[in-house]
Amino acid sequence: MPYLRAMKGKSITIIDFGSQYTQLIARRVREQHVYCQIVPYHQPPALSSNMGGIILSGSPASVNQAQAPDFPIEQYAGKVPILGVCYGAQLLAKQNNGTVENTAHREYGRAMLQVVEPSALLHGLSNNTQMWMSHGDTITQLPPIYKLTASTDKVRVAAFEHHTLPIFGVQFHPEVTHSLEGTQVLRNFLFDVCQLQPDFTPAAFINNIVEELKTELADKHVICALSGGVDSTVAASLLHQAIGMRQTCIFVNNGLLRKNEYEQVLDGYRQFGLNVIGVDASERFWKALSGETDPEKKRKIIGGVFIDVFQEEAQKLHNITHLVQGTIYPDVIESVSIHGMGGNIKSHHNVGGLPEKMHLKVVEPLRYLFKDEVRRVGRDLGIAEQFLQRHPFPGPGLGVRILSDITPAKVKLLQDADAVFINALHEYNLYNTVWQAFVVLLPVSSVGVMGDERTYENVVALRTVTSTDGMTADWGRLPYDFLADVSNRIINQVRGINRVVYDISSKPPATIEWE
């Protein structure tokens, strides 16, 4: 179910040529409460009444190279407004017999933009404003159909527009924060040029999607696999508003959750009215994992047992036709090969294999939302902050934070240490300052002295990172006094641990999780 009808009104289509900034363009457009979609360049979208404008993204490619990414701009010119950004601007020029060259005048980083001709796109900008540049090729000759509107010290053609049609090109990246007035450029395009309305709000989304779900599901019965995270929780809540008790949620305890998490999450779900079944399958998971140390094999075992447990519980129910998943927009984008070769970056299904095994239709009400938008929708639904602000938690749970074979004793040890850490973060009001925080149980023992006794016990590593999307991350700069207090608490309160270390690795080159 695509649920595009839930996005009423005109929207922006972003043509992706493989830029690292494409998702950022979409986020900046969404921040203005305008709906947008990202489409690979090799899948030109059909013109429709709700297409309000097109943005051509940047690209790591050169428009002059063999098999450069291309797009039939002429099919849309004059029918909808067009904005080309960096590569998109160069493509506009090249397709109309302009000249794009690899010259010595490259720009990477900050550049000062001077407006040289009045333009609807650049209206309201300061006389000398900082924009972010990232280009090797340069437009050295504009086609006659375009006029120059802005330059920088190094590059003459920094912005241009068509003499008569709403077609614009900018060499800079208005979507990045280093472009100090980039938001103004995007707002000018969205509201002055495209004449769009800022009607993409959480409340509007909820009203539209709930009505659509009511129509699509009618008298159908659905199941939802809950994880305790924000995506599945918001998805289930939307379905609950639409079809009520015809949705059955299943929350499986794989024995690798955080301390008391199974009981707390179940209680939270029931408090806001979800029809939820709790299944404690801890012993089953531990037995299947016994003796296994290989990280990838552990993941596969955990995923396989989960599918079996979930399927067994689902088969106890009757007339189930659909499966609810918390798929969000980055998952959808990453599942499409930009270069059209058919290879996916990753599967976007949250519960791998279930639809095929169980012959259910998939319901993905959040598939066109970013994570921050999901959280805003959740707040409008009245979902408790304990769910909305919960740090990301891996599907295999503590199974990838115990760097050896998994036993109930090791799980308890890690749960206790992790609880001390997370509780302290809340106590110091630091939990929401980091993107993710957790403890890792290392496969080594350390000599220590506790009282008058010599000890040989476990070592744990504390890990916090700051990030926006998890693709890159920096280690969290927590106060030394806090770290000293947490270390002292863990060693004193968790029997079996005598040493605490702090991970100060960034991603890349490290990953966020240790396995």
C-alpha positions as CSV (number, residue, x, y, z in Angstrom):
1,M,0.0,0.0,0.0
2,P,1.7,3.2,-1.1
3,Y,-0.4,5.7,1.0
4,L,0.5,8.5,-1.3
5,R,-3.1,9.7,-1.1
6,A,-2.4,10.6,2.5
7,M,-0.1,13.4,1.1
8,K,-2.8,15.7,-0.2
9,G,-2.0,18.9,-2.1
10,K,0.9,19.7,-4.4
11,S,4.4,18.4,-3.6
12,I,8.0,18.6,-4.8
13,T,9.8,15.8,-6.7
14,I,13.5,15.5,-6.0
15,I,15.5,13.8,-8.8
16,D,18.4,12.0,-7.2
17,F,21.7,11.8,-9.2
18,G,23.5,10.2,-6.3
19,S,24.4,13.2,-4.1
20,Q,25.3,12.7,-0.5
21,Y,23.0,15.7,0.1
22,T,19.9,14.4,-1.6
23,Q,18.2,13.3,1.6
24,L,19.1,16.6,3.2
25,I,17.3,18.5,0.4
26,A,14.2,16.4,1.2
27,R,14.5,17.2,4.9
28,R,14.9,20.9,4.3
29,V,11.8,20.9,2.1
30,R,9.8,18.9,4.7
31,E,10.9,21.4,7.4
32,Q,8.9,24.0,5.4
33,H,5.8,21.7,5.8
34,V,5.9,20.8,2.1
35,Y,5.7,17.2,1.1
36,C,8.4,15.8,-1.3
37,Q,9.5,12.5,-2.7
38,I,13.0,11.4,-3.9
39,V,13.0,9.6,-7.3
40,P,16.1,8.0,-9.0
41,Y,17.1,9.9,-12.1
42,H,16.6,6.8,-14.3
43,Q,12.9,6.6,-13.3
44,P,11.4,9.8,-14.7
45,P,8.1,10.5,-12.9
46,A,4.9,11.0,-14.8
47,L,3.5,14.6,-14.9
48,S,0.5,14.9,-12.6
49,S,-1.7,17.5,-11.1
50,N,-0.1,17.2,-7.7
51,M,3.5,17.8,-9.0
52,G,4.2,21.3,-7.8
53,G,7.9,21.5,-8.7
54,I,11.1,19.6,-9.4
55,I,14.5,19.8,-7.8
56,L,17.5,18.3,-9.6
57,S,20.1,17.1,-7.0
58,G,23.8,17.2,-7.0
59,S,26.0,14.2,-7.9
60,P,29.6,12.9,-7.5
61,A,29.6,12.5,-11.3
62,S,30.6,14.9,-14.0
63,V,28.1,15.9,-16.7
64,N,30.9,15.4,-19.2
65,Q,31.9,11.9,-18.4
66,A,30.7,8.8,-20.4
67,Q,27.4,7.5,-19.2
68,A,26.8,10.5,-16.9
69,P,23.5,10.4,-15.1
70,D,20.9,12.0,-17.4
71,F,17.3,13.2,-17.1
72,P,14.8,14.4,-19.7
73,I,14.4,17.9,-18.4
74,E,12.7,19.1,-21.6
75,Q,9.6,16.9,-20.8
76,Y,9.0,19.1,-17.7
77,A,10.2,22.5,-18.8
78,G,7.4,25.0,-18.8
79,K,5.0,22.6,-17.2
80,V,6.4,22.7,-13.6
81,P,9.0,24.9,-11.9
82,I,12.5,23.4,-11.9
83,L,15.5,24.1,-9.6
84,G,18.9,22.5,-10.5
85,V,21.4,22.2,-7.6
86,C,25.1,21.8,-8.4
87,Y,25.1,18.9,-10.9
88,G,21.5,19.6,-11.6
89,A,22.4,23.2,-12.6
90,Q,25.2,21.9,-14.8
91,L,22.9,19.5,-16.5
92,L,20.4,22.4,-17.2
93,A,23.3,24.2,-18.9
94,K,24.7,21.3,-20.8
95,Q,21.3,20.1,-22.2
96,N,20.8,23.6,-23.7
97,N,24.3,23.7,-25.3
98,G,26.0,25.6,-22.5
99,T,29.6,24.9,-21.6
100,V,30.6,22.9,-18.5
101,E,34.3,22.5,-18.0
102,N,36.8,21.0,-15.5
103,T,38.8,24.2,-14.9
104,A,41.2,25.5,-12.2
105,H,38.3,27.4,-10.7
106,R,37.0,24.8,-8.3
107,E,35.2,25.6,-5.1
108,Y,35.0,23.4,-2.0
109,G,33.6,24.9,1.2
110,R,32.4,28.4,2.0
111,A,32.1,31.0,-0.7
112,M,30.6,34.5,-0.7
113,L,27.7,34.9,-3.1
114,Q,26.9,38.2,-4.7
115,V,23.5,38.7,-6.4
116,V,24.1,40.5,-9.7
117,E,20.6,40.5,-11.1
118,P,17.2,40.6,-9.4
119,S,15.7,37.1,-9.1
120,A,12.6,35.6,-7.5
121,L,14.8,32.7,-6.3
122,L,17.3,35.0,-4.6
123,H,14.9,37.6,-3.3
124,G,15.7,38.7,0.2
125,L,19.3,37.5,0.3
126,S,22.0,39.7,1.8
127,N,24.4,41.5,-0.6
128,N,27.3,39.2,0.3
129,T,26.1,36.0,1.8
130,Q,27.9,32.8,2.6
131,M,27.0,29.7,0.6
132,W,28.5,26.2,0.6
133,M,30.2,25.0,-2.6
134,S,31.3,21.5,-3.6
135,H,32.1,21.3,-7.3
136,G,35.0,20.4,-9.6
137,D,33.3,21.2,-12.9
138,T,32.2,24.8,-13.6
139,I,29.7,26.3,-16.0
140,T,31.8,28.6,-18.2
141,Q,29.2,29.6,-20.7
142,L,25.5,29.9,-20.2
143,P,23.1,29.0,-23.0
144,P,21.3,32.1,-24.5
145,I,18.0,31.1,-22.9
146,Y,19.5,31.7,-19.4
147,K,20.6,34.9,-17.6
148,L,23.2,35.2,-14.9
149,T,21.8,36.1,-11.4
150,A,24.7,35.6,-9.0
151,S,28.5,35.0,-8.8
152,T,31.2,34.3,-6.3
153,D,34.8,35.6,-6.3
154,K,36.1,32.4,-8.0
155,V,33.1,31.4,-10.2
156,R,31.1,33.7,-12.4
157,V,28.1,31.4,-12.9
158,A,26.9,30.7,-9.4
159,A,23.2,31.1,-10.1
160,F,21.1,31.6,-13.2
161,E,17.5,31.4,-14.5
162,H,15.5,31.1,-17.7
163,H,14.5,34.4,-19.4
164,T,10.8,33.4,-19.4
165,L,10.2,30.0,-17.7
166,P,10.4,29.2,-14.0
167,I,13.7,27.3,-14.4
168,F,16.6,28.0,-12.1
169,G,20.1,26.8,-11.4
170,V,22.4,27.3,-8.5
171,Q,26.0,26.0,-8.2
172,F,25.9,26.1,-4.4
173,H,24.1,23.8,-2.0
174,P,21.2,25.7,-0.3
175,E,20.3,22.6,1.8
176,V,23.4,22.5,4.0
177,T,23.6,24.5,7.2
178,H,26.9,26.3,6.0
179,S,24.8,28.1,3.4
180,L,23.6,30.7,5.8
181,E,20.7,31.9,3.8
182,G,20.1,28.7,1.9
183,T,16.7,28.2,3.6
184,Q,15.6,31.5,2.2
185,V,16.5,30.3,-1.3
186,L,14.4,27.1,-0.8
187,R,11.5,29.0,0.6
188,N,11.6,31.4,-2.4
189,F,11.4,28.4,-4.7
190,L,8.7,26.6,-2.8
191,F,6.3,29.4,-2.0
192,D,7.1,32.3,-4.4
193,V,8.0,30.3,-7.5
194,C,6.0,27.0,-7.1
195,Q,3.2,28.7,-5.1
196,L,2.9,25.7,-2.7
197,Q,1.1,25.6,0.6
198,P,2.7,24.6,3.9
199,D,0.1,21.9,4.5
200,F,2.3,18.9,5.3
201,T,1.9,18.8,9.1
202,P,1.7,15.9,11.6
203,A,-2.0,16.6,12.2
204,A,-2.8,16.6,8.5
205,F,-0.8,13.5,8.0
206,I,-2.6,11.6,10.8
207,N,-6.1,12.6,9.6
208,N,-5.3,11.6,6.0
209,I,-3.5,8.4,6.7
210,V,-6.2,7.2,9.2
211,E,-8.9,7.8,6.7
212,E,-7.0,6.0,4.1
213,L,-6.3,3.0,6.4
214,K,-10.0,2.8,7.2
215,T,-10.8,2.5,3.6
216,E,-8.0,0.2,2.6
217,L,-8.5,-2.2,5.5
218,A,-12.2,-2.0,5.9
219,D,-13.1,-5.2,7.8
220,K,-9.6,-6.7,7.7
221,H,-7.6,-8.1,10.6
222,V,-3.9,-7.2,11.0
223,I,-0.9,-8.1,13.2
224,C,2.0,-5.9,14.1
225,A,5.4,-6.9,15.4
226,L,6.3,-4.4,18.2
227,S,9.9,-3.7,19.1
228,G,9.5,-1.0,21.7
229,G,11.0,1.5,19.3
230,V,9.5,4.7,17.9
231,D,8.7,3.4,14.4
232,S,6.7,0.3,15.2
233,T,5.0,2.1,18.1
234,V,3.8,5.0,15.9
235,A,2.8,2.6,13.1
236,A,0.8,0.5,15.5
237,S,-0.9,3.6,17.0
238,L,-2.0,4.8,13.6
239,L,-3.5,1.4,12.9
240,H,-5.2,1.5,16.3
241,Q,-6.9,4.8,15.5
242,A,-8.0,3.4,12.1
243,I,-9.2,-0.1,13.0
244,G,-9.1,-0.4,16.7
245,M,-9.1,-4.0,18.2
246,R,-8.9,-5.5,14.7
247,Q,-5.1,-5.0,15.1
248,T,-3.2,-7.5,17.3
249,C,0.3,-6.5,18.3
250,I,2.9,-9.0,19.3
251,F,5.9,-8.1,21.5
252,V,8.5,-10.9,21.8
253,N,11.0,-11.0,24.6
254,N,14.1,-12.5,23.0
255,G,15.9,-12.6,26.4
256,L,18.2,-9.9,25.1
257,L,16.3,-6.8,26.0
258,R,17.4,-4.2,28.5
259,K,16.7,-4.7,32.2
260,N,12.9,-4.8,33.0
261,E,12.3,-3.6,29.4
262,Y,9.8,-6.4,28.6
263,E,7.5,-5.6,31.5
264,Q,7.9,-1.8,31.1
265,V,7.2,-1.8,27.4
266,L,4.2,-4.1,27.7
267,D,2.7,-1.9,30.4
268,G,3.3,1.2,28.4
269,Y,1.6,-0.2,25.3
270,R,-1.4,-1.3,27.3
271,Q,-1.8,2.1,29.0
272,F,-2.4,3.7,25.6
273,G,-4.9,1.1,24.5
274,L,-3.1,-1.2,22.1
275,N,-4.3,-4.8,21.8
276,V,-1.0,-6.4,22.6
277,I,0.2,-9.9,23.3
278,G,3.5,-10.4,25.2
279,V,5.5,-13.6,24.5
280,D,8.5,-14.4,26.8
281,A,10.7,-16.6,24.6
282,S,13.9,-15.9,26.5
283,E,14.8,-19.5,27.2
284,R,14.2,-20.5,23.6
285,F,16.6,-17.8,22.3
286,W,19.3,-18.6,24.8
287,K,19.1,-22.3,24.0
288,A,19.4,-21.6,20.2
289,L,22.4,-19.2,20.9
290,S,24.3,-21.6,23.2
291,G,28.0,-21.7,22.4
292,E,27.8,-19.4,19.4
293,T,30.4,-16.6,19.2
294,D,30.3,-15.5,15.6
295,P,28.4,-12.1,15.3
296,E,26.8,-12.8,12.0
297,K,25.6,-16.2,13.0
298,K,24.2,-14.8,16.3
299,R,22.2,-12.3,14.3
300,K,20.8,-15.0,12.0
301,I,19.9,-17.2,14.9
302,I,18.1,-14.4,16.7
303,G,16.3,-13.4,13.5
304,G,15.3,-17.0,12.7
305,V,14.0,-17.8,16.1
306,F,12.0,-14.5,16.1
307,I,10.3,-15.4,12.9
308,D,9.4,-18.8,14.2
309,V,8.0,-17.4,17.5
310,F,6.1,-14.6,15.7
311,Q,4.7,-17.0,13.2
312,E,3.5,-19.5,15.9
313,E,1.7,-16.7,17.7
314,A,0.2,-15.3,14.6
315,Q,-1.2,-18.7,13.6
316,K,-3.1,-18.8,16.9
317,L,-5.2,-15.8,15.6
318,H,-7.9,-16.0,13.0
319,N,-8.6,-14.2,9.7
320,I,-5.3,-12.2,9.7
321,T,-4.6,-10.7,6.2
322,H,-2.1,-8.0,6.8
323,L,1.2,-7.3,8.6
324,V,2.1,-3.9,9.9
325,Q,5.7,-2.7,9.6
326,G,7.4,0.4,10.8
327,T,9.3,1.0,7.5
328,I,10.4,4.7,7.2
329,Y,11.5,6.7,4.2
330,P,15.3,6.3,4.5
331,D,14.7,2.5,4.4
332,V,12.7,2.9,1.2
333,I,15.3,5.2,-0.4
334,E,18.2,2.9,0.5
335,S,16.4,-0.1,-1.0
336,V,16.6,1.4,-4.5
337,S,19.8,1.3,-6.5
338,I,20.4,4.9,-7.7
339,H,22.4,3.6,-10.7
340,G,19.6,1.3,-11.9
341,M,21.6,-1.9,-11.7
342,G,19.0,-3.7,-9.7
343,G,21.1,-4.2,-6.6
344,N,19.6,-3.0,-3.3
345,I,21.7,-1.4,-0.7
346,K,19.6,-3.2,2.0
347,S,16.1,-4.6,2.4
348,H,13.7,-2.1,3.8
349,H,11.5,-4.7,5.5
350,N,11.8,-4.6,9.3
351,V,10.8,-8.2,9.8
352,G,12.8,-10.1,7.2
353,G,11.0,-13.1,5.6
354,L,7.6,-12.8,7.4
355,P,5.5,-11.6,4.4
356,E,6.8,-14.5,2.2
357,K,6.4,-17.1,4.9
358,M,3.0,-16.0,6.1
359,H,1.5,-14.8,2.9
360,L,0.4,-11.5,4.4
361,K,0.0,-8.2,2.7
362,V,2.3,-5.5,4.2
363,V,1.0,-2.3,5.7
364,E,3.7,0.5,5.9
365,P,1.9,3.7,7.1
366,L,5.2,5.5,7.8
367,R,7.1,4.6,4.6
368,Y,7.2,8.3,3.4
369,L,8.3,9.8,6.7
370,F,11.8,10.6,8.1
371,K,12.6,9.7,11.7
372,D,12.1,13.2,13.1
373,E,8.7,13.4,11.3
374,V,7.7,10.0,12.9
375,R,8.4,11.5,16.3
376,R,6.3,14.5,15.6
377,V,3.4,12.4,14.4
378,G,3.9,10.3,17.6
379,R,3.6,13.4,19.8
380,D,0.4,14.4,18.0
381,L,-1.0,10.9,18.7
382,G,-0.2,11.4,22.4
383,I,2.4,8.7,22.6
384,A,4.6,8.8,25.7
385,E,8.1,10.3,25.4
386,Q,9.6,7.1,26.8
387,F,8.8,5.6,23.4
388,L,9.5,8.6,21.2
389,Q,12.8,9.6,22.7
390,R,14.1,6.0,23.1
391,H,17.6,5.6,21.7
392,P,18.0,3.2,18.7
393,F,18.3,-0.4,19.9
394,P,19.6,-3.1,17.6
395,G,17.2,-5.9,16.5
396,P,19.5,-8.6,18.0
397,G,19.5,-6.5,21.2
398,L,22.2,-7.3,23.8
399,G,23.2,-10.3,21.6
400,V,25.6,-8.0,19.7
401,R,26.8,-6.3,22.9
402,I,28.1,-9.5,24.5
403,L,31.3,-10.1,22.6
404,S,31.4,-13.8,23.2
405,D,29.0,-16.7,23.6
406,I,25.6,-15.7,25.2
407,T,24.5,-17.1,28.6
408,P,21.7,-16.0,30.9
409,A,24.4,-14.9,33.5
410,K,26.2,-12.7,31.0
411,V,22.9,-11.2,29.9
412,K,22.0,-10.3,33.5
413,L,25.4,-8.8,34.1
414,L,25.1,-6.6,31.0
415,Q,21.5,-5.7,31.8
416,D,22.5,-4.5,35.3
417,A,25.5,-2.5,34.1
418,D,23.5,-0.9,31.2
419,A,20.7,0.0,33.6
420,V,23.1,1.9,35.9
421,F,24.5,3.8,32.9
422,I,21.1,4.7,31.3
423,N,19.6,5.7,34.7
424,A,22.6,7.9,35.4
425,L,22.2,9.6,32.0
426,H,18.6,10.4,32.9
427,E,19.6,11.6,36.4
428,Y,22.2,14.0,35.0
429,N,19.8,15.1,32.2
430,L,22.2,13.8,29.6
431,Y,20.1,11.1,27.9
432,N,18.7,13.4,25.2
433,T,22.0,15.0,24.5
434,V,23.4,11.8,22.8
435,W,21.9,9.8,20.0
436,Q,22.7,6.4,21.5
437,A,24.2,5.1,24.7
438,F,24.9,1.6,25.8
439,V,27.3,-0.8,27.6
440,V,29.4,-3.6,25.9
441,L,30.5,-6.7,27.8
442,L,34.1,-7.4,26.6
443,P,35.5,-11.0,26.3
444,V,38.3,-10.2,28.7
445,S,38.9,-10.3,32.4
446,S,40.9,-7.8,34.4
447,V,42.9,-7.9,37.6
448,G,41.5,-5.6,40.3
449,V,41.6,-5.0,44.0
450,M,38.3,-4.7,45.9
451,G,38.6,-4.3,49.7
452,D,41.5,-6.5,50.8
453,E,40.9,-9.0,48.0
454,R,42.5,-9.4,44.6
455,T,39.8,-9.9,41.9
456,Y,39.8,-11.2,38.3
457,E,36.6,-10.1,36.8
458,N,34.8,-8.7,33.7
459,V,35.5,-5.5,31.8
460,V,32.7,-3.4,30.3
461,A,33.0,-0.5,27.8
462,L,30.6,2.5,27.8
463,R,29.6,3.9,24.4
464,T,27.8,7.1,23.5
465,V,27.6,8.8,20.2
466,T,26.1,11.9,18.7
467,S,24.6,11.6,15.2
468,T,21.6,12.7,13.1
469,D,20.9,9.5,11.1
470,G,23.5,6.9,12.3
471,M,25.3,7.0,9.0
472,T,28.1,8.9,10.6
473,A,28.7,9.5,14.3
474,D,31.0,11.1,16.8
475,W,31.8,9.8,20.2
476,G,29.9,11.6,23.0
477,R,31.9,14.2,25.1
478,L,30.3,13.4,28.4
479,P,31.6,15.3,31.5
480,Y,34.5,13.6,33.3
481,D,32.7,13.9,36.7
482,F,29.7,12.0,35.2
483,L,31.9,9.2,33.8
484,A,33.8,8.9,37.1
485,D,30.5,8.5,38.9
486,V,29.0,6.0,36.5
487,S,32.2,3.9,36.6
488,N,32.1,3.9,40.4
489,R,28.5,2.9,40.5
490,I,28.9,0.0,38.0
491,I,31.9,-1.5,39.8
492,N,30.2,-1.1,43.3
493,Q,26.7,-2.2,42.3
494,V,27.2,-4.9,39.7
495,R,29.0,-7.9,41.1
496,G,31.4,-9.4,38.5
497,I,32.7,-6.2,37.0
498,N,35.9,-4.5,38.2
499,R,36.9,-2.3,35.3
500,V,35.0,0.3,33.1
501,V,36.5,1.8,29.9
502,Y,35.0,4.5,27.6
503,D,34.9,4.1,23.8
504,I,36.1,7.3,22.1
505,S,36.0,6.0,18.5
506,S,34.0,7.8,15.8
507,K,32.1,6.3,12.8
508,P,33.9,6.0,10.4
509,P,36.3,4.3,10.9
510,A,34.6,2.4,13.7
511,T,31.0,1.4,13.8
512,I,28.5,2.4,16.5
513,E,27.9,-1.1,17.7
514,W,30.9,-3.3,18.5
515,E,29.5,-6.3,16.5
